[in-house]
Amino acid sequence: MLLAAAGFVMLAGNPADAAAGCRVDYTVNQWSTGFTGNVTITNLGSAINGWTLQFDYAGNQQITQSWNSTYTQSGQHVTLRDAGYNAAVATNASVTAGFNATYSGGNAAPTAFTLNGVACTGATTPTTSPTTTPTTAPTTTPPTGDPWNPPAQYVTPLANTWKHQEDTYGDLYGFRNYLFDQVMAANGSINYCVRWESTATVTATLRDQIQTALQRQFQKWVDQLNENGTGWNNWPYKQIPVKVVGWAVRDRSQLQWSDSSVDIYVNDLNEGAPQCSPPCGRFFHQDGNYSGCPGGAAHHYDMSLWLTDGMTGGAGGDWGQRIGKEYYVGALSSENIHILLHEIGHSWGLNDFYDFDPLPSEGFVMKAGSATQITVFDKWMLRDFWRHLKNRYGL
């Protein structure tokens, strides 16, 4: 039956009927060129340890990615195998696997399934489809497991991007100072220190405007990890407060305020620029030991915002972001400060794309110079990073 649901079409195949042994419920959320499929296998026979589900499509459906299973496809014939951690299925227990796929024309559900070579013809009688279309679309149950459901046109580019990161990052899975790690270690907040590589003076008003703009741009990335007010795939924070806790300058007289709202570091130079106290920086103390920081952990900073006179372009990493001082100050009221957005993306862990372009026909903010705001592709790259890292936080 076809059920309109939340802008998609949900195609529900009747559970495979008959058979001692198993029953399969097959559902999809589809759009014009692709779909997300889910299969729920109920084991009606003896407990099993290791499963292989097979079925055939009638059309040109082609699976591109799966979760909670590994897949192979030869023509119209599909094989899903357990992912190891979900190999054991007790009697009357169920396991669900999902996948993304493409199609054109019709997208008919498979009519038969086998589990470990035995036809799934379950002992229960399938529910008869209504003869009339309901006037109100029923609410669908979100897929279980990893909700990886990017737009179909991005599935392959995203997979290629992750593979490129696996091939080019020195320690993609072992590195422990991505911005994700920093946010989680700080329980959902981030502290910054500003490195002011300039001879210009800074008023209290400009100081506050610099923090406000930084908060706004940082939150734009956080928003990509939320969906309809809820964290995507167990992301725990709707908003992340950003606080500038320190300023580093050559001369104290450059800072035209006398309050003690931020720590001030004077003429401590590194790479020719004022730096914030290393004993207070997470980059230098990833174990969280700030015993050498004046004021202790409450005065630590996670990242540096390094503002440099005359700089074009930028740089970013787990230490923070560096961009042109004139560019940033001139853009404080802008909705999107795209160079800063690009460099914050690097702090999250996202790649540069100078030697590799997964999306030649489309711009995105992490492909420098091709977009001035975070795009849908950027969002799903960030979500891809989160879904690969979240287990380290027990989520």
KEKE-3310 file (N, C-alpha, C; in steps of 0.2 Angstrom, whole numbers, plus 5000, padded with zeros to 4 digits):
npx = (5004:5002:5007:5005:5018:5025:5030:5037:5036:5030:5032:5025:5028:5019:5021:5032:5024:5019:5028:5038:5050:5054:5050:5048:5048:5046:5050:5050:5056:5054:5059:5060:5071:5077:5079:5076:5078:5071:5073:5065:5069:5061:5064:5057:5060:5072:5085:5097:5114:5122:5117:5110:5101:5092:5085:5076:5075:5062:5064:5076:5082:5096:5107:5117:5123:5123:5117:5119:5121:5130:5132:5129:5127:5121:5116:5099:5098:5100:5110:5110:5120:5123:5130:5140:5140:5127:5123:5118:5102:5088:5075:5059:5064:5069:5078:5084:5089:5096:5096:5102:5097:5096:5084:5074:5059:5048:5046:5044:5041:5051:5045:5048:5058:5073:5080:5095:5095:5082:5065:5056:5042:5033:5022:5012:4997:4997:4992:4978:4978:4970:4955:4952:4960:4967:4961:4969:4986:4995:5006:5023:5035:5051:5066:5076:5092:5106:5103:5105:5102:5105:5101:5098:5107:5119:5124:5134:5145:5147:5151:5163:5170:5172:5180:5191:5196:5199:5210:5219:5220:5231:5228:5214:5204:5209:5213:5211:5206:5197:5185:5173:5177:5182:5170:5162:5170:5170:5157:5147:5150:5161:5177:5186:5201:5207:5219:5227:5234:5239:5242:5232:5220:5207:5191:5180:5167:5170:5177:5166:5158:5166:5165:5151:5149:5157:5151:5139:5143:5149:5138:5130:5136:5133:5120:5118:5119:5107:5090:5074:5073:5079:5092:5102:5104:5107:5115:5120:5117:5108:5111:5127:5136:5148:5162:5173:5187:5199:5212:5226:5239:5251:5254:5247:5240:5233:5221:5206:5199:5195:5190:5189:5184:5190:5204:5221:5234:5251:5262:5268:5275:5273:5277:5279:5268:5256:5252:5240:5241:5250:5249:5236:5229:5219:5224:5237:5236:5228:5224:5217:5222:5224:5232:5243:5238:5235:5222:5216:5206:5194:5198:5203:5206:5199:5200:5209:5206:5213:5218:5224:5233:5231:5230:5225:5213:5214:5216:5214:5211:5213:5217:5211:5206:5212:5211:5210:5212:5206:5197:5188:5184:5177:5167:5158:5144:5139:5128:5134:5150:5161:5174:5178:5168:5172:5185:5181:5175:5186:5191:5181:5184:5183:5187:5199:5198:5207:5214:5205:5189:5173:5161:5159:5151:5145:5145:5151:5154:5166:5173:5184:5180:5169:5157:5147:5140:5135:5131:5119:5127:5138:5132:5129:5142:5147:5138:5141:5154:5151:5143:5152:5160:5153:5151:5162:5159:5150:5137)
npy = (4994:5012:5025:5042:5051:5063:5071:5061:5045:5031:5015:5000:4983:4968:4958:4944:4929:4913:4899:4891:4897:4911:4928:4943:4960:4973:4989:5006:5022:5033:5044:5053:5048:5039:5029:5025:5010:4997:4982:4971:4957:4944:4930:4915:4903:4891:4898:4908:4911:4921:4927:4927:4936:4935:4942:4947:4960:4967:4977:4990:4993:4998:4995:5006:5008:5002:4998:4991:4979:4970:4971:4963:4964:4957:4960:4960:4953:4953:4952:4952:4952:4948:4961:4957:4961:4960:4947:4936:4930:4928:4915:4921:4934:4950:4958:4972:4979:4992:5002:5012:5016:5017:5021:5020:5023:5011:5005:4992:4982:4968:4951:4939:4932:4924:4917:4912:4903:4897:4899:4913:4912:4915:4911:4919:4928:4940:4957:4963:4975:4991:4994:5007:5023:5030:5045:5053:5053:5040:5040:5037:5025:5030:5024:5011:5010:5016:5032:5035:5044:5053:5065:5057:5060:5063:5052:5043:5053:5056:5044:5042:5053:5050:5039:5044:5052:5042:5037:5047:5054:5054:5047:5044:5038:5036:5048:5061:5074:5081:5094:5089:5080:5090:5098:5088:5085:5097:5097:5102:5116:5129:5137:5151:5159:5175:5178:5192:5198:5211:5229:5237:5246:5239:5241:5240:5238:5233:5221:5214:5212:5204:5192:5189:5188:5177:5167:5166:5161:5149:5142:5139:5128:5119:5118:5110:5098:5095:5091:5097:5102:5092:5082:5075:5058:5055:5066:5077:5091:5105:5119:5127:5136:5149:5156:5169:5169:5175:5186:5189:5200:5212:5223:5230:5242:5242:5236:5243:5243:5241:5232:5216:5205:5196:5186:5192:5192:5197:5201:5188:5179:5169:5161:5173:5180:5186:5175:5165:5159:5144:5134:5135:5130:5119:5112:5110:5103:5090:5081:5087:5093:5107:5112:5121:5133:5150:5153:5141:5127:5133:5144:5140:5138:5131:5133:5144:5160:5167:5182:5190:5204:5209:5196:5185:5172:5158:5147:5132:5120:5108:5116:5128:5143:5153:5169:5183:5199:5211:5207:5199:5208:5217:5210:5207:5209:5201:5189:5176:5172:5167:5162:5160:5150:5140:5137:5133:5122:5113:5112:5104:5092:5091:5089:5096:5101:5102:5093:5083:5081:5078:5082:5088:5097:5105:5118:5119:5124:5119:5116:5126:5143:5140:5141:5152:5149:5136:5121:5109:5097:5100:5099:5085:5079:5083:5076:5063:5062:5063:5051:5042:5044:5044:5033:5033:5041:5034:5035)
npz = (5000:4997:5006:5010:5018:5028:5017:5010:5002:5009:5006:5010:5011:5012:5026:5024:5022:5029:5033:5044:5055:5051:5049:5039:5038:5027:5024:5016:5014:5002:4988:4973:4966:4974:4989:5007:5014:5026:5034:5045:5053:5060:5071:5071:5073:5080:5091:5083:5077:5068:5053:5036:5025:5010:4995:4980:4969:4958:4949:4944:4956:4966:4979:4989:5001:5017:5034:5051:5045:5032:5014:4998:4981:4966:4951:4951:4963:4980:4995:5012:5026:5044:5055:5064:5078:5079:5077:5084:5086:5096:5099:5093:5094:5086:5073:5065:5050:5039:5024:5010:4994:4976:4962:4947:4938:4943:4960:4967:4981:4987:4984:4991:5003:5010:5024:5030:5020:5021:5017:5021:5027:5037:5052:5055:5050:5037:5038:5030:5017:5017:5007:5003:5002:5016:5024:5032:5034:5041:5056:5054:5060:5065:5058:5066:5074:5065:5059:5045:5032:5021:5007:4991:4981:4987:4993:4987:4985:4998:5004:4997:5001:5015:5013:5007:5018:5027:5020:5019:5032:5046:5058:5059:5066:5079:5084:5096:5098:5091:5087:5092:5102:5111:5114:5120:5131:5138:5142:5134:5130:5125:5126:5121:5117:5111:5099:5096:5083:5079:5078:5081:5091:5103:5108:5121:5116:5103:5107:5113:5102:5094:5101:5100:5086:5084:5092:5085:5072:5076:5081:5070:5064:5074:5073:5062:5067:5073:5072:5068:5081:5089:5094:5081:5079:5092:5096:5108:5111:5109:5109:5110:5121:5118:5124:5126:5134:5136:5130:5120:5117:5111:5118:5132:5132:5121:5123:5127:5139:5156:5165:5172:5165:5156:5154:5152:5141:5139:5127:5125:5114:5100:5085:5080:5084:5097:5110:5119:5136:5136:5147:5150:5139:5130:5119:5122:5133:5133:5142:5151:5162:5170:5180:5180:5175:5178:5189:5187:5180:5177:5170:5158:5140:5125:5112:5100:5093:5080:5075:5061:5055:5038:5033:5020:5016:5026:5041:5050:5063:5076:5086:5084:5075:5062:5054:5043:5051:5047:5038:5047:5056:5048:5044:5055:5057:5047:5041:5037:5039:5029:5028:5041:5045:5036:5042:5055:5052:5049:5062:5068:5061:5047:5030:5019:5001:4990:4983:4979:4974:4978:4973:4960:4952:4961:4974:4991:5008:5013:5003:4998:4993:4985:4991:5001:5013:5025:5018:5012:5009:5017:5029:5030:5029:5041:5050:5046:5051:5065:5067:5066:5076:5088:5097:5105:5115:5122:5116)
capx = (5000:5006:5005:5009:5020:5030:5034:5040:5031:5031:5030:5025:5026:5016:5026:5032:5019:5020:5035:5041:5057:5055:5045:5052:5044:5050:5047:5054:5054:5056:5059:5060:5076:5081:5075:5079:5074:5072:5070:5065:5068:5059:5066:5051:5062:5077:5090:5103:5120:5124:5111:5110:5095:5092:5079:5077:5071:5060:5066:5083:5085:5103:5109:5123:5125:5119:5119:5117:5122:5135:5128:5132:5121:5122:5110:5093:5098:5103:5111:5112:5123:5124:5136:5144:5137:5120:5123:5114:5095:5085:5068:5054:5067:5070:5084:5083:5095:5093:5101:5100:5097:5093:5080:5071:5053:5044:5050:5040:5044:5052:5040:5050:5064:5075:5085:5100:5093:5076:5060:5053:5034:5030:5016:5006:4994:4998:4987:4975:4978:4963:4953:4952:4966:4965:4961:4975:4992:4997:5013:5028:5040:5058:5071:5080:5099:5110:5098:5109:5098:5106:5098:5101:5112:5125:5126:5140:5150:5149:5155:5169:5173:5174:5185:5197:5198:5202:5216:5223:5221:5236:5225:5207:5199:5212:5214:5206:5205:5192:5180:5168:5180:5182:5163:5160:5175:5168:5150:5143:5152:5168:5180:5191:5206:5209:5226:5226:5240:5238:5244:5226:5216:5201:5187:5175:5162:5172:5178:5160:5155:5170:5163:5145:5150:5160:5145:5134:5145:5150:5131:5128:5138:5130:5113:5118:5118:5100:5084:5067:5074:5081:5099:5102:5108:5109:5119:5116:5117:5104:5115:5134:5138:5155:5164:5180:5190:5206:5215:5233:5241:5258:5254:5241:5237:5229:5214:5203:5194:5199:5186:5192:5180:5194:5211:5224:5241:5254:5269:5270:5275:5275:5277:5279:5261:5254:5249:5237:5246:5250:5247:5228:5226:5218:5229:5244:5234:5223:5222:5212:5226:5226:5235:5248:5235:5232:5215:5214:5202:5189:5201:5206:5203:5199:5202:5211:5204:5219:5216:5231:5233:5233:5230:5219:5212:5213:5219:5210:5213:5211:5220:5207:5205:5216:5209:5212:5209:5202:5191:5183:5181:5173:5161:5155:5137:5137:5125:5139:5157:5162:5181:5178:5164:5176:5190:5178:5174:5192:5191:5177:5187:5181:5193:5200:5196:5211:5216:5199:5182:5168:5155:5162:5146:5141:5149:5150:5158:5172:5177:5186:5179:5164:5150:5147:5137:5135:5126:5117:5132:5142:5129:5129:5148:5148:5134:5145:5159:5148:5141:5158:5164:5149:5152:5168:5156:5145:5131)
capy = (5000:5018:5030:5048:5052:5068:5073:5055:5040:5025:5009:4994:4977:4964:4953:4937:4925:4906:4896:4890:4900:4918:4933:4949:4966:4977:4996:5011:5029:5035:5050:5052:5044:5034:5027:5021:5003:4994:4975:4968:4950:4940:4923:4911:4896:4891:4903:4908:4915:4922:4927:4930:4937:4936:4943:4949:4966:4966:4983:4992:4996:4997:4997:5010:5009:4998:4999:4985:4973:4971:4969:4962:4964:4955:4962:4961:4949:4956:4948:4956:4948:4952:4965:4954:4963:4958:4940:4932:4932:4922:4914:4926:4941:4953:4962:4977:4982:4997:5003:5017:5013:5021:5017:5024:5020:5008:5003:4987:4978:4961:4947:4933:4932:4918:4918:4906:4898:4895:4904:4916:4912:4915:4908:4924:4931:4947:4962:4965:4982:4994:4995:5014:5027:5034:5052:5055:5049:5037:5042:5032:5024:5031:5018:5010:5010:5022:5035:5038:5045:5059:5065:5051:5062:5064:5046:5041:5058:5056:5038:5043:5058:5046:5034:5049:5054:5036:5036:5053:5056:5050:5043:5046:5035:5036:5055:5062:5081:5084:5098:5084:5078:5096:5099:5083:5085:5103:5096:5106:5123:5130:5143:5153:5165:5178:5180:5199:5199:5218:5235:5241:5245:5236:5244:5235:5236:5228:5215:5210:5211:5199:5186:5188:5185:5170:5162:5165:5157:5142:5139:5137:5121:5115:5118:5105:5091:5095:5090:5099:5104:5087:5080:5070:5052:5055:5072:5079:5098:5110:5125:5127:5142:5150:5161:5171:5170:5178:5190:5190:5206:5214:5229:5230:5248:5241:5234:5249:5242:5240:5227:5209:5200:5191:5186:5196:5189:5202:5200:5182:5178:5162:5162:5181:5183:5185:5169:5164:5155:5137:5130:5136:5128:5112:5110:5108:5099:5087:5077:5091:5095:5114:5115:5126:5139:5154:5153:5134:5125:5138:5149:5137:5139:5126:5135:5151:5163:5170:5187:5192:5209:5208:5189:5183:5165:5156:5141:5129:5114:5107:5122:5134:5146:5159:5172:5190:5203:5216:5203:5197:5214:5220:5205:5206:5209:5197:5182:5171:5174:5160:5159:5157:5144:5135:5135:5130:5115:5109:5110:5098:5087:5090:5089:5101:5098:5104:5087:5078:5084:5073:5085:5093:5101:5109:5121:5118:5128:5116:5117:5134:5148:5138:5143:5157:5147:5129:5118:5102:5093:5101:5096:5078:5077:5083:5071:5057:5062:5062:5044:5037:5045:5045:5027:5034:5044:5030:5037)
capz = (5000:4997:5012:5010:5025:5029:5011:5007:5001:5012:5003:5015:5008:5017:5029:5021:5026:5029:5035:5051:5054:5051:5046:5037:5037:5023:5023:5013:5013:4995:4985:4966:4963:4979:4995:5012:5016:5032:5035:5051:5053:5066:5071:5074:5075:5085:5091:5078:5078:5062:5048:5030:5022:5003:4991:4974:4966:4951:4945:4944:4962:4967:4986:4989:5008:5022:5041:5054:5040:5026:5009:4992:4976:4960:4947:4956:4969:4986:5001:5018:5031:5050:5056:5069:5084:5079:5074:5088:5086:5100:5096:5093:5094:5079:5071:5060:5046:5034:5018:5005:4987:4970:4958:4942:4937:4949:4966:4970:4986:4985:4986:4994:5007:5013:5030:5031:5015:5022:5015:5027:5026:5044:5054:5056:5044:5036:5038:5023:5015:5016:5000:5002:5005:5022:5023:5036:5034:5048:5058:5053:5065:5063:5057:5071:5072:5063:5055:5040:5027:5017:5000:4987:4976:4991:4996:4985:4987:5005:5005:4994:5006:5021:5011:5006:5024:5029:5016:5020:5038:5049:5063:5058:5072:5085:5086:5101:5099:5086:5091:5095:5108:5115:5116:5125:5137:5142:5144:5129:5130:5122:5128:5116:5118:5105:5098:5092:5079:5076:5082:5082:5098:5104:5113:5125:5112:5098:5110:5113:5095:5091:5104:5098:5079:5085:5094:5079:5067:5079:5082:5063:5063:5079:5070:5057:5071:5076:5067:5071:5088:5093:5092:5076:5080:5099:5097:5115:5113:5105:5108:5113:5122:5116:5129:5125:5141:5136:5125:5119:5113:5112:5122:5136:5131:5115:5125:5130:5144:5163:5169:5173:5162:5152:5156:5147:5141:5136:5124:5125:5107:5097:5078:5079:5086:5104:5111:5126:5140:5135:5153:5150:5133:5129:5114:5126:5139:5131:5147:5155:5168:5170:5186:5179:5173:5183:5190:5186:5174:5175:5165:5152:5134:5121:5105:5099:5087:5079:5070:5059:5050:5031:5030:5016:5017:5034:5043:5055:5066:5083:5090:5083:5068:5060:5048:5043:5056:5044:5035:5052:5059:5043:5043:5061:5056:5042:5042:5036:5039:5026:5029:5048:5044:5033:5046:5061:5049:5050:5069:5069:5058:5040:5026:5013:4995:4985:4979:4979:4974:4978:4971:4955:4950:4967:4979:4998:5011:5015:4996:4998:4988:4981:4994:5006:5019:5026:5013:5014:5009:5023:5035:5030:5030:5048:5053:5045:5056:5072:5068:5066:5083:5094:5101:5110:5121:5125:5113)
cpx = (5004:5003:5009:5011:5026:5034:5037:5034:5034:5028:5030:5023:5023:5021:5026:5029:5021:5027:5036:5048:5057:5050:5049:5047:5048:5047:5052:5051:5057:5055:5059:5065:5080:5076:5079:5075:5076:5069:5071:5064:5066:5060:5060:5054:5067:5082:5095:5109:5124:5118:5113:5103:5096:5085:5081:5072:5068:5062:5074:5086:5092:5105:5116:5126:5121:5122:5116:5118:5128:5131:5132:5126:5124:5116:5104:5093:5103:5104:5113:5114:5124:5130:5141:5141:5130:5118:5118:5106:5091:5078:5063:5057:5068:5076:5082:5089:5092:5099:5098:5101:5094:5088:5077:5065:5050:5049:5046:5044:5046:5046:5042:5057:5066:5080:5089:5098:5086:5071:5057:5045:5030:5024:5010:5003:4995:4992:4984:4976:4971:4962:4953:4958:4964:4966:4967:4981:4994:5004:5017:5033:5047:5062:5075:5087:5101:5105:5102:5105:5099:5102:5102:5107:5119:5127:5133:5146:5152:5153:5162:5173:5176:5180:5192:5200:5202:5209:5221:5225:5226:5233:5218:5203:5203:5213:5209:5205:5201:5188:5175:5170:5180:5175:5161:5164:5172:5160:5145:5144:5159:5171:5185:5195:5207:5216:5226:5233:5240:5241:5238:5223:5210:5197:5183:5170:5164:5174:5171:5157:5159:5167:5156:5145:5152:5155:5140:5136:5146:5143:5128:5130:5134:5123:5112:5117:5112:5095:5078:5068:5077:5088:5099:5107:5111:5114:5116:5115:5113:5108:5122:5136:5146:5157:5171:5182:5196:5208:5222:5235:5248:5259:5247:5237:5232:5222:5211:5198:5198:5195:5190:5188:5184:5201:5215:5232:5245:5261:5272:5270:5277:5273:5276:5272:5260:5251:5246:5242:5245:5247:5239:5225:5225:5222:5235:5242:5228:5220:5218:5216:5228:5229:5240:5245:5233:5225:5212:5210:5197:5192:5204:5203:5204:5202:5205:5208:5209:5218:5222:5230:5235:5233:5224:5219:5212:5217:5215:5212:5210:5213:5215:5207:5210:5213:5211:5208:5204:5196:5186:5180:5176:5167:5157:5147:5134:5133:5130:5146:5161:5169:5181:5174:5168:5182:5187:5177:5180:5193:5187:5180:5187:5187:5194:5199:5200:5213:5211:5193:5177:5161:5157:5157:5142:5146:5147:5155:5165:5176:5179:5184:5173:5157:5152:5143:5137:5130:5124:5122:5137:5139:5130:5137:5150:5144:5138:5151:5156:5146:5146:5162:5160:5149:5158:5165:5150:5138:5129)
cpy = (5006:5023:5036:5049:5057:5070:5067:5051:5034:5019:5003:4988:4972:4959:4946:4932:4917:4904:4896:4893:4907:4922:4939:4954:4971:4984:5001:5018:5032:5042:5048:5048:5039:5033:5024:5015:5001:4987:4973:4961:4947:4933:4919:4904:4896:4897:4902:4912:4916:4922:4930:4930:4938:4938:4946:4955:4964:4972:4984:4995:4994:5000:5001:5010:5005:5000:4993:4979:4975:4968:4968:4962:4962:4955:4963:4957:4952:4951:4953:4951:4952:4956:4963:4955:4961:4951:4936:4934:4926:4921:4919:4933:4943:4957:4966:4979:4987:4998:5009:5014:5018:5017:5022:5020:5017:5006:4998:4983:4971:4957:4941:4934:4925:4920:4912:4901:4895:4900:4906:4917:4912:4912:4913:4926:4938:4951:4964:4973:4985:4995:5003:5018:5031:5041:5056:5051:5046:5040:5036:5031:5026:5025:5017:5010:5016:5026:5039:5038:5052:5059:5060:5054:5063:5057:5044:5046:5058:5050:5039:5048:5054:5042:5038:5051:5048:5035:5041:5055:5051:5045:5045:5044:5035:5043:5058:5070:5085:5089:5094:5082:5084:5098:5094:5083:5091:5103:5101:5114:5123:5137:5145:5158:5168:5180:5186:5200:5206:5223:5239:5241:5242:5239:5238:5233:5231:5221:5210:5208:5205:5192:5184:5185:5178:5165:5161:5160:5149:5138:5136:5130:5117:5114:5112:5098:5091:5094:5092:5099:5098:5085:5075:5064:5053:5061:5075:5086:5102:5116:5124:5134:5143:5156:5163:5173:5173:5182:5190:5195:5208:5219:5230:5236:5247:5239:5240:5248:5240:5235:5220:5204:5195:5191:5189:5193:5194:5200:5194:5179:5171:5163:5169:5184:5182:5179:5169:5159:5148:5133:5130:5133:5121:5109:5107:5103:5095:5082:5080:5093:5102:5117:5120:5133:5143:5154:5146:5133:5130:5143:5146:5139:5133:5127:5142:5153:5168:5175:5191:5198:5207:5201:5188:5175:5164:5149:5138:5122:5113:5112:5128:5136:5152:5162:5179:5194:5208:5213:5201:5203:5217:5216:5204:5205:5205:5191:5176:5173:5168:5158:5156:5151:5138:5132:5131:5122:5110:5107:5104:5092:5086:5092:5095:5097:5101:5099:5082:5082:5079:5075:5090:5099:5106:5112:5119:5122:5125:5115:5124:5138:5146:5139:5148:5155:5139:5126:5112:5097:5093:5098:5088:5075:5078:5078:5064:5056:5060:5054:5040:5038:5044:5039:5028:5038:5040:5032:5033)
cpz = (5000:5002:5011:5017:5025:5023:5007:5005:5005:5009:5008:5011:5014:5020:5025:5025:5025:5032:5042:5050:5055:5047:5044:5035:5033:5022:5019:5014:5007:4993:4977:4963:4968:4985:5000:5014:5022:5032:5042:5051:5060:5066:5074:5075:5080:5085:5086:5080:5072:5057:5042:5027:5014:5000:4985:4972:4959:4946:4945:4950:4964:4974:4985:4996:5012:5029:5045:5050:5035:5020:5003:4987:4969:4955:4952:4962:4975:4992:5006:5023:5038:5050:5061:5076:5085:5076:5077:5088:5090:5096:5098:5094:5087:5079:5065:5056:5041:5029:5014:4998:4982:4966:4952:4940:4943:4954:4970:4975:4984:4988:4990:4998:5010:5019:5031:5026:5016:5021:5021:5025:5032:5046:5055:5049:5043:5036:5031:5022:5015:5009:4998:5005:5011:5021:5027:5036:5040:5050:5057:5059:5062:5062:5064:5069:5069:5058:5049:5034:5023:5010:4996:4983:4980:4994:4994:4986:4994:5007:5002:4998:5012:5019:5010:5013:5028:5026:5017:5027:5042:5054:5064:5064:5079:5088:5091:5103:5094:5091:5094:5102:5113:5118:5122:5132:5141:5143:5140:5129:5127:5124:5123:5120:5111:5105:5093:5089:5075:5080:5083:5089:5097:5109:5116:5120:5106:5101:5111:5107:5092:5094:5101:5091:5080:5087:5089:5074:5069:5079:5075:5062:5068:5076:5065:5061:5074:5070:5070:5079:5092:5090:5087:5079:5087:5100:5103:5116:5107:5103:5112:5114:5121:5120:5127:5132:5142:5130:5125:5115:5115:5117:5126:5134:5124:5117:5129:5134:5151:5167:5168:5170:5158:5155:5150:5147:5136:5133:5125:5118:5105:5090:5076:5081:5094:5105:5118:5129:5139:5141:5153:5144:5132:5124:5117:5131:5138:5137:5152:5162:5167:5176:5186:5176:5178:5183:5189:5180:5172:5170:5159:5146:5129:5114:5105:5093:5086:5073:5068:5054:5043:5029:5026:5017:5025:5035:5049:5057:5073:5088:5089:5076:5067:5054:5049:5048:5053:5041:5041:5055:5054:5042:5049:5061:5051:5044:5042:5035:5036:5027:5036:5048:5042:5038:5053:5058:5050:5057:5071:5066:5050:5036:5022:5007:4989:4980:4977:4979:4973:4974:4966:4953:4955:4972:4986:5002:5013:5008:4995:4992:4984:4984:4999:5013:5019:5021:5016:5014:5015:5029:5036:5031:5038:5052:5052:5050:5063:5072:5068:5073:5089:5099:5106:5116:5124:5122:5107)
residu = (MET:LEU:LEU:ALA:ALA:ALA:GLY:PHE:VAL:MET:LEU:ALA:GLY:ASN:PRO:ALA:ASP:ALA:ALA:ALA:GLY:CYS:ARG:VAL:ASP:TYR:THR:VAL:ASN:GLN:TRP:SER:THR:GLY:PHE:THR:GLY:ASN:VAL:THR:ILE:THR:ASN:LEU:GLY:SER:ALA:ILE:ASN:GLY:TRP:THR:LEU:GLN:PHE:ASP:TYR:ALA:GLY:ASN:GLN:GLN:ILE:THR:GLN:SER:TRP:ASN:SER:THR:TYR:THR:GLN:SER:GLY:GLN:HIS:VAL:THR:LEU:ARG:ASP:ALA:GLY:TYR:ASN:ALA:ALA:VAL:ALA:THR:ASN:ALA:SER:VAL:THR:ALA:GLY:PHE:ASN:ALA:THR:TYR:SER:GLY:GLY:ASN:ALA:ALA:PRO:THR:ALA:PHE:THR:LEU:ASN:GLY:VAL:ALA:CYS:THR:GLY:ALA:THR:THR:PRO:THR:THR:SER:PRO:THR:THR:THR:PRO:THR:THR:ALA:PRO:THR:THR:THR:PRO:PRO:THR:GLY:ASP:PRO:TRP:ASN:PRO:PRO:ALA:GLN:TYR:VAL:THR:PRO:LEU:ALA:ASN:THR:TRP:LYS:HIS:GLN:GLU:ASP:THR:TYR:GLY:ASP:LEU:TYR:GLY:PHE:ARG:ASN:TYR:LEU:PHE:ASP:GLN:VAL:MET:ALA:ALA:ASN:GLY:SER:ILE:ASN:TYR:CYS:VAL:ARG:TRP:GLU:SER:THR:ALA:THR:VAL:THR:ALA:THR:LEU:ARG:ASP:GLN:ILE:GLN:THR:ALA:LEU:GLN:ARG:GLN:PHE:GLN:LYS:TRP:VAL:ASP:GLN:LEU:ASN:GLU:ASN:GLY:THR:GLY:TRP:ASN:ASN:TRP:PRO:TYR:LYS:GLN:ILE:PRO:VAL:LYS:VAL:VAL:GLY:TRP:ALA:VAL:ARG:ASP:ARG:SER:GLN:LEU:GLN:TRP:SER:ASP:SER:SER:VAL:ASP:ILE:TYR:VAL:ASN:ASP:LEU:ASN:GLU:GLY:ALA:PRO:GLN:CYS:SER:PRO:PRO:CYS:GLY:ARG:PHE:PHE:HIS:GLN:ASP:GLY:ASN:TYR:SER:GLY:CYS:PRO:GLY:GLY:ALA:ALA:HIS:HIS:TYR:ASP:MET:SER:LEU:TRP:LEU:THR:ASP:GLY:MET:THR:GLY:GLY:ALA:GLY:GLY:ASP:TRP:GLY:GLN:ARG:ILE:GLY:LYS:GLU:TYR:TYR:VAL:GLY:ALA:LEU:SER:SER:GLU:ASN:ILE:HIS:ILE:LEU:LEU:HIS:GLU:ILE:GLY:HIS:SER:TRP:GLY:LEU:ASN:ASP:PHE:TYR:ASP:PHE:ASP:PRO:LEU:PRO:SER:GLU:GLY:PHE:VAL:MET:LYS:ALA:GLY:SER:ALA:THR:GLN:ILE:THR:VAL:PHE:ASP:LYS:TRP:MET:LEU:ARG:ASP:PHE:TRP:ARG:HIS:LEU:LYS:ASN:ARG:TYR:GLY:LEU)
# end
